[in-house]
């Protein structure tokens, strides 16, 4: 009986490298297979998303050419896109007093560094202009975001709901922003995958992705809040997790990106660790618990203004209603905390009223109740609903970029 193990032991050194690599190779192959299978399941949703956004951009481009504007400029070098291009090309350091509003000072430190950093890296490696590189990063981020949205939806409700969730996100009235050189798609990609990691107990991934998300946008603090609250709940509900260092590490690193840039920008602006908020205040942006928003809504009721402002009001109302439905469905705490923080920041912030729907673009869990309802409907109802949403999205997206003169 002892001869077998002895022979096996004597032969082991000859095959040690192959045997040592075997389990690790199998684990790597297993992960690769799982990723491929996940992508295969998501492909129909990603195809629908790509078709929706390409159609929207085509409609916008056709109208832009008609009125003598260049679609590439509208998508890649408009409003905040101009600032991101400048940071990617020259770094930080541009401060400009507003030519129209007294007391307003534009400082590029208001913009977080991850997106322009990626744009600069792409433009350095590839023979592309900074504007084209910005569009490439935005479009790649939009694809990653759509896949992340699908992953969260599939995890909670299955493939049919997940596919409709991605389609709804791609047909939002202001979905054109997803394909602009803006940061919303990048933040949504990182947020969606961070939320998925938190839902599946991958704490280091959740914390790391939340850290990166925190470098993308000011309201990405919502991702860190979601990961931190989910980790706290896990520690409270399950005593066994208290000894798992990954839970503690994921929660600890989640806010580092956001807080790190806030402190760096504050010192760089000369205002100390909280100087970033003074930079935002000089831009005209501050948190006033929604006073400015309610003042502007009252103005819309008694006076006439751009259609974009009325659409913004409608989107905010729908978002609040969707929040109620989402809460009634009792979603995972990570999703609820995430959207609550995004809504509080969007509604409670002052100035730039027309930008509030853009601030809510990453709040894709708000669409879950609608996706669940559509999944239960007849195919004809789904087709009619999707067609109506597509018409609104393509028309309004074209209006925002080619017609409206309000900051986005």
C-alpha positions in Angstrom: 0.0 0.0 0.0 3.0 2.3 0.6 4.5 1.8 -2.8 1.9 3.9 -4.6 2.5 7.1 -2.7 6.3 6.5 -2.7 6.4 6.2 -6.5 4.1 9.2 -6.8 6.3 11.2 -4.5 9.5 10.2 -6.3 8.0 11.2 -9.7 6.7 14.5 -8.5 9.8 16.6 -8.9 9.9 15.8 -12.7 6.4 17.2 -13.2 6.4 19.8 -10.4 6.2 22.9 -12.7 3.3 21.6 -14.6 1.4 20.4 -11.5 2.1 23.6 -9.7 0.7 25.7 -12.5 -2.2 23.4 -13.1 -4.7 24.6 -10.4 -3.8 28.3 -11.0 -4.2 27.8 -14.8 -7.5 26.1 -14.2 -8.6 29.0 -12.0 -7.6 31.5 -14.6 -9.3 29.6 -17.3 -12.4 29.4 -15.1 -12.5 33.1 -14.7 -12.0 33.7 -18.4 -14.8 31.3 -19.2 -17.1 33.0 -16.7 -16.4 36.4 -18.2 -17.0 35.1 -21.7 -20.3 33.5 -20.6 -21.4 36.7 -18.9 -20.6 38.7 -22.0 -22.4 36.2 -24.2 -25.6 36.6 -22.1 -25.2 40.4 -22.2 -24.7 40.7 -26.0 -28.4 41.1 -26.9 -28.7 43.9 -24.5 -25.5 45.6 -25.6 -26.6 45.3 -29.2 -29.9 47.0 -28.4 -28.0 49.7 -26.5 -25.6 50.3 -29.4 -28.4 50.5 -31.9 -30.3 53.0 -29.7 -27.3 55.3 -29.2 -26.1 55.1 -32.8 -29.6 56.0 -34.0 -29.7 58.9 -31.6 -26.3 60.2 -32.8 -27.3 59.7 -36.4 -30.4 61.8 -36.0 -28.4 64.5 -34.2 -25.6 64.5 -36.8 -28.1 64.8 -39.6 -29.7 67.8 -38.1 -26.3 69.3 -37.1 -25.1 69.1 -40.7 -28.3 70.6 -41.9 -27.8 73.7 -39.8 -24.1 74.0 -40.4 -22.7 72.5 -37.2 -20.2 69.7 -36.9 -21.4 66.6 -35.0 -17.9 65.9 -33.7 -17.7 69.3 -32.2 -21.1 69.0 -30.5 -20.3 65.6 -29.0 -16.7 66.2 -28.1 -16.0 69.9 -27.6 -19.1 71.5 -26.1 -19.6 73.1 -22.6 -17.8 70.9 -20.1 -16.1 69.0 -22.9 -14.1 72.1 -23.6 -12.7 72.1 -20.1 -11.9 68.4 -20.1 -10.1 68.8 -23.4 -8.1 71.7 -21.9 -7.1 69.7 -18.9 -6.1 66.6 -21.0 -4.0 68.8 -23.2 -2.4 71.2 -20.7 -3.1 70.0 -17.2 -4.7 72.0 -14.5 -4.2 75.7 -13.9 -6.8 77.6 -15.9 -8.8 80.2 -14.0 -11.2 82.6 -15.8 -13.5 85.2 -14.5 -17.0 84.9 -16.0 -17.5 87.5 -18.8 -21.2 87.7 -18.0 -21.8 87.0 -14.3 -20.2 89.1 -11.6 -18.5 87.2 -8.9 -18.4 83.9 -10.8 -14.9 82.5 -11.4 -14.3 79.4 -13.6 -11.5 77.2 -12.2 -10.6 73.9 -13.9 -10.0 72.3 -10.5 -13.7 71.9 -10.3 -13.3 68.9 -12.8 -12.1 65.6 -11.4 -9.0 64.1 -13.1 -9.8 60.5 -14.2 -11.6 61.3 -17.5 -9.1 63.9 -18.8 -6.3 61.6 -17.6 -7.6 58.7 -19.6 -8.1 61.0 -22.6 -4.5 62.2 -22.4 -3.2 58.6 -22.1 -5.2 57.6 -25.2 -4.1 60.6 -27.2 -0.5 59.9 -26.3 -0.6 56.2 -27.3 -2.8 56.5 -30.4 -2.5 59.0 -33.3 -5.7 60.8 -32.3 -6.5 64.4 -31.4 -7.6 65.1 -27.8 -11.2 65.6 -28.9 -11.4 62.3 -30.8 -9.6 60.5 -27.8 -12.3 62.0 -25.5 -15.0 60.6 -27.6 -13.3 57.2 -27.8 -13.0 57.1 -24.0 -16.6 58.2 -23.6 -17.9 55.5 -26.0 -15.9 52.8 -24.5 -17.1 53.9 -21.0 -20.7 53.8 -22.3 -20.3 50.2 -23.5 -18.8 49.2 -20.2 -21.5 51.0 -18.3 -24.3 49.2 -20.3 -22.7 45.9 -19.5 -22.5 46.8 -15.8 -26.1 47.9 -15.8 -27.0 44.6 -17.3 -25.0 42.7 -14.8 -26.8 44.4 -11.9 -30.2 43.8 -13.5 -29.5 40.2 -14.2 -28.3 39.6 -10.7 -31.5 41.0 -9.2 -34.2 40.1 -11.7 -32.9 37.9 -14.6 -31.9 38.4 -18.2 -35.2 39.8 -19.6 -35.4 42.6 -17.0 -31.7 43.3 -17.3 -32.0 43.7 -21.1 -34.9 46.1 -20.7 -33.0 48.0 -18.0 -30.1 48.6 -20.4 -32.5 49.6 -23.2 -34.3 52.1 -20.9 -31.1 53.6 -19.8 -30.0 54.1 -23.4 -33.3 55.7 -24.3 -33.5 58.3 -21.6 -34.5 61.7 -22.9 -31.0 63.1 -22.2 -29.2 59.8 -23.2 -27.2 61.7 -25.8 -24.9 62.7 -23.0 -23.8 59.1 -22.7 -22.0 59.5 -26.0 -20.5 62.9 -25.4 -17.0 63.6 -24.1 -18.5 63.9 -20.6 -17.8 61.9 -17.4 -21.3 60.4 -16.8 -20.7 57.2 -18.8 -17.3 56.6 -17.1 -18.8 57.1 -13.6 -21.8 54.9 -14.5 -19.5 52.1 -15.6 -17.4 52.2 -12.5 -20.5 52.6 -10.3 -22.4 49.7 -11.9 -19.5 47.3 -11.5 -18.8 48.5 -8.0 -22.4 47.9 -7.1 -22.3 44.4 -8.7 -19.1 43.6 -6.8 -20.8 44.7 -3.5 -23.9 42.6 -4.3 -21.7 39.5 -5.0 -19.4 40.0 -2.0 -16.3 40.9 -3.9 -15.2 43.6 -1.4 -11.8 44.5 -2.8 -13.2 44.9 -6.3 -16.1 47.0 -4.8 -13.7 49.3 -2.9 -11.2 49.6 -5.8 -13.9 50.5 -8.3 -15.5 53.0 -5.9 -12.1 54.6 -5.4 -11.7 55.0 -9.2 -15.3 56.3 -9.5 -14.5 58.9 -6.9 -11.9 60.3 -9.2 -14.4 60.7 -12.0 -17.1 63.1 -10.7 -18.1 65.1 -7.6 -21.3 63.1 -7.1 -19.4 59.8 -7.3 -19.2 60.0 -3.5 -22.5 58.1 -3.9 -20.6 55.0 -4.9 -18.3 55.1 -1.8 -21.4 55.6 0.4 -23.1 52.6 -1.2 -20.1 50.3 -0.7 -19.5 51.6 2.8 -23.1 51.1 3.9 -23.2 47.6 2.3 -20.1 46.6 4.1 -21.4 47.9 7.4 -24.6 46.0 7.0 -22.7 42.8 6.2 -20.6 43.2 9.3 -23.7 43.8 11.4 -25.8 41.0 10.1 -23.1 38.3 9.8 -20.6 38.1 12.6 -18.4 35.8 10.5 -17.6 38.7 8.1 -16.0 40.7 11.0 -12.8 38.6 10.6 -12.7 39.1 6.9 -10.1 41.7 6.2 -11.4 42.2 2.7 -14.6 43.7 3.9 -12.8 46.2 6.0 -10.3 47.0 3.3 -13.0 47.5 0.6 -14.9 49.9 2.8 -11.8 51.7 3.8 -10.5 52.4 0.3 -13.9 53.2 -1.3 -13.8 56.9 -0.4 -10.1 57.5 -0.9 -10.4 58.6 -4.6 -13.0 61.2 -4.0 -11.6 62.5 -0.7 -8.1 62.5 -2.0 -8.9 64.7 -5.0 -11.0 67.0 -2.8 -8.1 67.6 -0.4 -5.5 67.9 -3.2 -7.6 70.4 -5.2 -8.3 72.3 -2.1 -4.6 72.8 -1.3 -3.8 73.4 -4.9 -6.4 76.2 -5.1 -4.9 77.8 -2.0 -8.0 77.2 0.2 -6.8 74.4 2.4 -8.3 70.9 2.7 -11.8 72.1 2.0 -10.9 74.7 -0.6 -12.4 72.6 -3.4 -15.9 73.6 -2.2 -14.9 77.3 -2.5 -13.9 76.5 -6.1 -17.4 75.1 -6.7 -19.0 78.1 -4.9 -17.2 80.5 -7.2 -18.5 78.5 -10.2 -22.0 79.2 -8.8 -22.4 75.6 -7.5 -23.1 74.9 -3.9 -25.5 72.7 -1.8 -28.4 74.8 -0.6 -30.9 72.0 0.2 -32.8 72.7 -3.0 -33.7 76.3 -2.4 -32.4 77.5 -5.7 -34.1 74.6 -7.5 -37.5 75.4 -6.0 -37.0 79.1 -6.8 -36.3 78.2 -10.4 -39.4 75.9 -10.6 -41.5 78.8 -9.3 -40.0 80.9 -12.1 -41.0 78.3 -14.7 -44.6 78.4 -13.5 -45.0 82.1 -13.8 -42.7 82.9 -16.7 -41.6 81.4 -20.0 -38.2 79.8 -20.6 -36.3 77.3 -22.6 -38.0 73.9 -23.2 -34.9 72.2 -21.6 -35.9 73.7 -18.3 -39.4 72.3 -18.5 -38.0 68.9 -19.5 -35.6 69.1 -16.5 -38.5 69.6 -14.2 -40.4 66.7 -15.7 -37.3 64.4 -15.4 -36.9 65.4 -11.7 -40.5 64.6 -10.9 -40.3 61.2 -12.7 -37.0 60.5 -10.8 -38.7 61.2 -7.5 -41.6 59.0 -8.3 -39.3 56.2 -9.5 -37.4 56.5 -6.2 -40.6 55.8 -4.3 -41.4 52.7 -6.5 -37.8 51.5 -6.1 -38.0 51.8 -2.3 -41.3 49.9 -2.2 -39.6 47.1 -4.1 -37.1 46.8 -1.2 -33.9 46.7 -3.3 -30.5 45.9 -1.8 -29.2 48.6 0.4 -26.3 49.4 -1.9 -28.7 50.5 -4.7 -31.0 52.5 -2.5 -28.1 54.4 -0.8 -26.5 55.0 -4.1 -29.6 56.6 -5.8 -30.5 58.5 -2.6 -27.2 60.3 -2.5 -27.3 61.0 -6.2 -30.8 62.5 -5.9 -30.0 64.6 -2.9 -27.0 66.1 -4.6 -28.9 66.7 -7.9 -31.9 68.3 -6.3 -30.1 70.0 -3.4 -27.4 71.7 -5.6 -27.8 75.3 -6.7 -27.6 76.8 -10.2 -27.2 75.0 -13.6 -30.8 73.7 -13.4 -30.7 72.2 -16.9 -27.8 70.0 -15.8 -29.7 68.2 -13.1 -30.9 65.3 -15.4 -27.3 64.8 -16.5 -26.3 64.4 -12.8 -28.9 61.7 -12.5 -27.7 59.7 -15.6 -25.7 57.3 -13.3 -28.8 56.6 -11.2 -29.8 53.7 -13.4 -31.4 51.7 -10.5 -34.3 54.1 -10.6 -35.3 52.4 -13.9 -35.6 49.0 -12.3 -39.3 49.2 -11.5 -40.1 50.3 -15.1 -37.9 47.4 -16.4 -39.7 44.9 -14.3 -43.1 46.2 -15.4 -42.1 46.1 -19.1 -40.8 42.6 -18.7 -44.3 41.5 -17.7 -46.0 43.3 -20.6 -46.8 41.9 -24.0 -44.2 42.2 -26.8 -46.4 44.7 -28.7 -46.6 46.9 -25.6 -42.8 46.7 -25.1 -42.3 47.7 -28.8 -44.7 50.6 -28.7 -43.1 51.9 -25.4 -39.6 51.5 -26.7 -40.5 53.3 -29.9 -42.1 56.2 -28.1 -39.1 56.5 -25.8 -36.7 56.4 -28.8 -38.6 59.2 -30.6 -38.4 61.4 -27.5 -34.8 60.6 -26.8 -33.6 61.2 -30.4 -35.6 64.5 -30.7 -34.6 65.8 -27.3 -31.0 64.8 -27.7 -30.8 66.7 -31.0 -32.5 69.7 -29.4 -30.0 69.7 -26.5 -26.9 69.7 -28.7 -27.9 71.5 -31.8 -30.6 73.9 -30.8 -30.7 74.7 -27.1 -28.4 77.4 -25.7 -28.4 76.3 -22.1 -25.4 74.8 -20.3 -25.6 71.0 -20.0 
